[in-house]
Each structure stands twice: as structure tokens, then as C-alpha cells.
């Protein structure tokens, strides 16, 4: 029994000693080291929380130290928030770091620009102070805060429910609704004075037009987008930019997370939805990135003019499809679509399409991809055994490129109930197959010049950096000088095209 009692005392002494962390600590002597001397929290919108950033504090000494105080210089007034070694707050006392060890400090912020400045951009700063007086050390905190126009569904004061938009009914007559709101007349003109941040789906009402000026920046929160209602119109008036990096006149649609880590993440927001009956849409010099579907187009307006005219526009890093059209009427020039989780372009249920100097590429890296870059169908499945069909009146690809990482990047599917008219004229595409099917309505009979006129098959276009969405072609590209003369006199960035032998794709070749 005495032996057991002795062992019990020894074990308790060991446990008690191992739990002590303060009896050997020495005060910090001002010789802390940091993973950085300035922590940049990147750009964020006013009143939107930042990501969490980390700072590492090192004790290089051979003994445990105690930091008497760690605090934000602005104190309780600071908009920064700290978490020091697992403790949250803005000021901390006696924080210990073991010999040759380190601790993490996590930092985040939510800043109201209107409380700090009258400008549209404001650099908000603070410092983390370690110790005081002669031993004091510090790390600077820097955040660029942008003002914005926020558009969002109103909340019912009685029920707490947000506005919704009625999309229709399901098979059992239950309403299908989505969180969103109709833009009022004062909201139907987006300027370039401030960025726009949209929560939920902003809908353009019937008989109204949403006009977007050159240089406008539109940001969407998760599960948000734009819906253009029956008889409504979307008019995006981007213009050529002098600075290819700043794109000062480009209209840009993207998510509302401005940190660099979110710059190329697909699926951050929903889509631009052109509903059935919407009409007369024009899109020029526009970038649409990081959406779920870039543009979703339901049907056409029934007129003899294109329902969507899209020029000098790039769509990339979409989770599913870049342009998804159902019986659409689209005229496109100098359009680029790249990096889609499924396909760059899908045209279902027939329609009328003209693509001139377009580049449809797919260099998707975020997961497995099972669909080709371009899909054309004159039908739409409505069940496992039924389809509805509509005429593919025209699908013309002139001076265009269809390419990607898969062996086959073009898929044509038709049913006999509707016509299926298409032409690839002076275009390059990838279709590497040992057994090209010419029996299925002769869809892939590349010797048929009424369907395939002067095509380039399976030749690498030599894009500059396709995985980074740089789809310029070099002067050594097989697509260089292989096009036919069209009314399109400049490329997507304003470079003049050769009038006799222009290049295929959205870009004229450059030296790189």
C-alpha cells in the first residue's frame, strides 16, 4: 500500500509540474521575430468581413519568455480583431512562448468606410504592439477598403423573410422561388463611379432595360446573379481599354471576395440569366468570371434579329458552362470562353447561332471533366426516354478555334424530328478519334465541304498560357493567317486584323 501511495504522489507531482507554464518564464527583452513586419489584409468592400490572416511570432531564445502585453494600437476603437494563441480580443496580457517555439496570431477586420473617410477608397491601418516603452515591437496592419453600391432583397419586418422572385411551379403546382428582387427605375443604370455588390438575384423588370456603362464593376455574393425578365433587356456598353492589365473600360462581373486567393475560384456566384421572352441584349467588352454558369439563355425573342449580340467578351473559370443556350438566337464576334467544369459552349434544342473569330477552349484543372468544349444539339431530354426537338436553323463557326485538353472537344447530337444545320468555315478544332463516325447522319464527315470548309484538324493553336486564360496565339501558330475575310476588322483587344488572311480565333497573333 505504501508503494502504491508513493507512486501516486510521484505521478501527481509529474502531472502538476508538466502543467506549469509560468514558473520558468522570463519577460520578453524586445527580441521577438515575426513572419512579416507588415500584414496586408488585401482589398475588401465596406462592411464585409475579410478573410482570416495569420502572423507568426517566434521566440528564438533558449528559455521560455512571457510577453507582458499584446494589443492593437487603436485599442477598442480598432476594426481589426485578433486571436492570440487561441484567445480572442484586442488586448492580451502575459502571453508565453516556449523556448525555440512560436505562436500564431490570427487577424481579421470588418471596416465601415463611411465612418473613416468620404473617399470611395480608404487605406485603413493599425499596429499590433508587443510590450511597451523601450522594449516595444510592432507589426503593421494594412487594408484597402472600397466603398460600393449594395443591392439586396428587402427583409419583411414582421416575418424576417427576404424578398423572393417567382420562377414558376414544379410538377405538383408548388411555387419555385429564388431569393431576389426587382431593380427599381433608379437602379437600372450601373455607372463606373463605385463598384456594385449584389446579394441574391437582381431582376430587370419587364419592358425595362439595365444599362451598364464602360468600366463598371459588378460583384456578386454567393448564390447571386442577374435575371432579365420577359420583354426586358440587358445592355452592357464596355469599351476598349488602353491598359491591358487595368482594363479600365471593360465591364467586369465577378464574386465579391477581392482577396487574391479568390481571383480564379470557379462557382463563386450564380449566372447572368436571359429568360425566355427577354429581348435585344447587347454585350461588348465584358469579362465574366468565376460564375457557376457564365450566361444562361432561355430561348429567343422570335424576331429576325439576334436576341443576344455579344462582342469582344471573355468568359472563364465557370463551374459548369460558359454560355448555355436553349433554342437561342446568338451572334458573337471576338468571344473567348475557357476553363469550364463541363463545357465552354452548349447549344441545346436547336436555335440560330453565328460565331465569328471566337475561341472556345477548355483547360479545366479543378477536377475531372467529361464533356467536350463545344456541344450542339437539336433536342433537349425531358426524361430518361423522351426528348423535345427544335430546328437548329444555323450554327456557323467562322475563323474560330475549338480546343482543349481532351482528345475530342466537339460533340454534335441530333434527332430526325428537327433539322440540324451547321458549318465550320476556316476553323480549327480538336477531334482525335481512331474511328470517326460518319454513319450518324454523317455529322463528322470532315470531307464534306458543305459542313467543314478549309478546317484545321488536331493542330495545337499554341496559346500563350491557356491554363491562365491567356488565349493569344503566337506567330508560329497554325491558326496564324488561316482565316477568311469577314466584316470583323479588329480582334478582341482592338488590334487590326489582316484584311486578306486574318488569324483564326479571337486574337490576332503576337510575338511571344
Helices and strands as residue ranges (DSSP letters): H 2-19, E 26-27, E 33-34, E 38-45, E 53-59, E 65-72, G 75-77, E 80-84, E 87-89, E 91-97, E 101-109, G 113-115, E 121-130, G 133-135, E 137-146, E 148-151, E 164-169, E 175-182, G 185-187, E 189-190, E 195-198, E 201-204, E 209-212, E 217-220, E 225-228, E 233-237, E 251-255, G 260-262, E 272-274, E 281-289, E 293-298, E 308-318, E 321-340, E 343-356, E 359-362, E 374-377, E 379-381, E 387-389, E 392-398, E 401-404, E 410-413, E 423-425, E 428-429, E 452-453, E 456-457, E 463-465, G 466-468, E 470-473
